[in-house]
């Protein structure tokens, strides 16, 4: 779990840095290229680490719906 938290924090910092650089760009094509080539991979890694963290925490200690629960919410009757 500790490694997941460290990885989450690292990816959040990288995403924030990337967003700062992104806001400095004025060319829309450069913005879209930066999102797809730089920010999307960071967001994908962040998702992986967050999913791992969700599996390490007991349901009664996690007050928010987990991703897997939200994903299948429409299937529940």
Secondary structure, 3 states (H helix, E strand, C coil): CHHHHHHHHHHHHHHHHHHHHHHHCCCHHHHHHHHHHHHHHHHHHHHHHHHHHHHHCCHHHCCCCCHHHHHCHHHCC
